[in-house]
Amino acid sequence: MKILITGSNGMLGHDLQEVLKDKHELILTTSKTLDITDKENTINFIIENKPDVVINSAAYTDVDGCETNQDIAYAVNGEGVRNLALGCRQVDCPLVHISTDYVFDGTAREPIAEDGEIGPISVYGKSKLKGEEAIQEILDKYFILRTAWLYGINGKNFPKTMLELAKDHSEITVVYDEVGTPTYTPDLAYGISQIIETDHYGIYHLTNSGSCSWCEFAKYIFEIAGADVNVVPVTASEFSRPAPRPSYSVLKNKNWIDNGFEPLRDYKLAIKEYIELIK
Ligand SMILES: NC(=O)c1ccc[n+]([C@@H]2O[C@H](COP(=O)([O-])OP(=O)(O)OC[C@H]3O[C@@H](n4cnc5c(N)ncnc54)[C@H](OP(=O)(O)O)[C@@H]3O)[C@@H](O)[C@H]2O)c1
């Protein structure tokens, strides 16, 4: 297949290339070569290249930055996604779009299925929801994949930050009252490589299996990395950040499993592999 990947310089974009390059013809774009907020150019680019599928891994992902740069958040995560959907409609190709657990408000206390009640509490979450809504309004052929707590080789992420801090800190404070599922971008990219072979369109939750708090995740990272660090649990309100985060956003991968796909492996296996790779 001919696959257009937007945001190909990003953390997920990097792993999508790795997973898809041997089997498919890839058209790789970055914010410099295809700014998805440019409506005319984005639609024309899709019409000219006629991809069989578009995978949008471009987004404004700075969750705290979105609070102060609301215009950029809505332009990229809302309008940019709308522009891609309009382009896909012109050439009748499916759009794979990556969304987030931050479209939920965090009040759930058990894993949230795809039809769980939406209620973003941050500008980032609200802007990502705009993108989801635009796709559903414009296209029939789409895969909206909500994922969470991503980390991978090519980008800033929580495990990397923890391991950096561990080099010169013997004690680190980490939030314990936010629970979710850390997800390894190569595993997510592998999931995407499977779903694009199908026409099982719709909204999916797709994360590694299991769940933990940031604090538990940090402790596990230090344990497997052999780092001697005392993790001090703090509440999210003590660890003040500009954007509120959902306190619970574990995603039940219901549609994924109902459609016959294998669940992604446990987050503990994935983080072990990642730490082996980067150490
Ligand atoms: N990171 C997480 O924890 C997390 C959790 C849940 C869902 N997600 C979603 O997963 C997807 C991938 O996330 P990620 O962490 O891989 O993101 P990332 O590393 O921040 O990469 C996003 C890419 O988007 C590109 N981009 C930004 N503005 C653009 C524009 N106007 N036009 C075209 N490209 C633009 C950037 O390109 P340049 O580098 O070329 O500027 C960047 O490389 C995103 O949709 C994100 O919302 C992420």
PDBQT file of the ligand as one rigid body, heavy atoms in Angstrom, charges set to zero:
ROOT
HETATM    1  N1  LIG A 301       2.811  11.265  23.826  1.00  0.00    +0.000 N 
HETATM    2  C1  LIG A 301       1.806  10.731  24.490  1.00  0.00    +0.000 C 
HETATM    3  O1  LIG A 301       1.922  10.382  25.679  1.00  0.00    +0.000 OA
HETATM    4  C2  LIG A 301       0.477  10.528  23.824  1.00  0.00    +0.000 A 
HETATM    5  C3  LIG A 301      -0.573   9.932  24.532  1.00  0.00    +0.000 A 
HETATM    6  C4  LIG A 301      -1.790   9.726  23.890  1.00  0.00    +0.000 A 
HETATM    7  C5  LIG A 301      -1.956  10.071  22.548  1.00  0.00    +0.000 A 
HETATM    8  N2  LIG A 301      -0.929  10.668  21.898  1.00  0.00    +0.000 N 
HETATM    9  C6  LIG A 301      -1.133  11.029  20.491  1.00  0.00    +0.000 C 
HETATM   10  O2  LIG A 301      -0.285  10.194  19.722  1.00  0.00    +0.000 OA
HETATM   11  C7  LIG A 301       0.147  10.877  18.545  1.00  0.00    +0.000 C 
HETATM   12  C8  LIG A 301       1.657  10.789  18.423  1.00  0.00    +0.000 C 
HETATM   13  O3  LIG A 301       2.234  11.382  19.568  1.00  0.00    +0.000 OA
HETATM   14  P1  LIG A 301       3.805  11.557  19.731  1.00  0.00    +0.000 P 
HETATM   15  O4  LIG A 301       4.090  11.547  21.180  1.00  0.00    +0.000 OA
HETATM   16  O5  LIG A 301       4.517  10.625  18.795  1.00  0.00    +0.000 OA
HETATM   17  O6  LIG A 301       3.972  13.064  19.222  1.00  0.00    +0.000 OA
HETATM   18  P2  LIG A 301       5.305  13.916  18.967  1.00  0.00    +0.000 P 
HETATM   19  O7  LIG A 301       6.512  13.119  19.223  1.00  0.00    +0.000 OA
HETATM   20  O8  LIG A 301       5.108  15.214  19.666  1.00  0.00    +0.000 OA
HETATM   21  O9  LIG A 301       5.213  14.149  17.396  1.00  0.00    +0.000 OA
HETATM   22  C9  LIG A 301       4.221  14.929  16.846  1.00  0.00    +0.000 C 
HETATM   23  C10 LIG A 301       4.715  15.429  15.500  1.00  0.00    +0.000 C 
HETATM   24  O10 LIG A 301       3.686  16.290  15.013  1.00  0.00    +0.000 OA
HETATM   25  C11 LIG A 301       4.309  17.190  14.151  1.00  0.00    +0.000 C 
HETATM   26  N3  LIG A 301       3.536  18.416  13.997  1.00  0.00    +0.000 N 
HETATM   27  C12 LIG A 301       3.246  19.364  14.922  1.00  0.00    +0.000 A 
HETATM   28  N4  LIG A 301       2.545  20.358  14.356  1.00  0.00    +0.000 NA
HETATM   29  C13 LIG A 301       2.373  20.027  13.050  1.00  0.00    +0.000 A 
HETATM   30  C14 LIG A 301       1.750  20.643  11.943  1.00  0.00    +0.000 A 
HETATM   31  N5  LIG A 301       1.133  21.842  12.059  1.00  0.00    +0.000 N 
HETATM   32  N6  LIG A 301       1.778  20.011  10.745  1.00  0.00    +0.000 NA
HETATM   33  C15 LIG A 301       2.399  18.831  10.606  1.00  0.00    +0.000 A 
HETATM   34  N7  LIG A 301       3.027  18.190  11.608  1.00  0.00    +0.000 NA
HETATM   35  C16 LIG A 301       3.020  18.792  12.818  1.00  0.00    +0.000 A 
HETATM   36  C17 LIG A 301       5.667  17.495  14.749  1.00  0.00    +0.000 C 
HETATM   37  O11 LIG A 301       6.465  17.602  13.615  1.00  0.00    +0.000 OA
HETATM   38  P3  LIG A 301       7.906  18.301  13.481  1.00  0.00    +0.000 P 
HETATM   39  O12 LIG A 301       8.774  17.512  14.413  1.00  0.00    +0.000 OA
HETATM   40  O13 LIG A 301       8.224  18.107  12.059  1.00  0.00    +0.000 OA
HETATM   41  O14 LIG A 301       7.743  19.737  13.919  1.00  0.00    +0.000 OA
HETATM   42  C18 LIG A 301       5.983  16.264  15.569  1.00  0.00    +0.000 C 
HETATM   43  O15 LIG A 301       7.050  15.523  15.024  1.00  0.00    +0.000 OA
HETATM   44  C19 LIG A 301      -0.414  12.302  18.680  1.00  0.00    +0.000 C 
HETATM   45  O16 LIG A 301      -1.625  12.375  17.971  1.00  0.00    +0.000 OA
HETATM   46  C20 LIG A 301      -0.720  12.437  20.151  1.00  0.00    +0.000 C 
HETATM   47  O17 LIG A 301      -1.752  13.364  20.396  1.00  0.00    +0.000 OA
HETATM   48  C21 LIG A 301       0.286  10.888  22.486  1.00  0.00    +0.000 A 
ENDROOT
TORSDOF 0
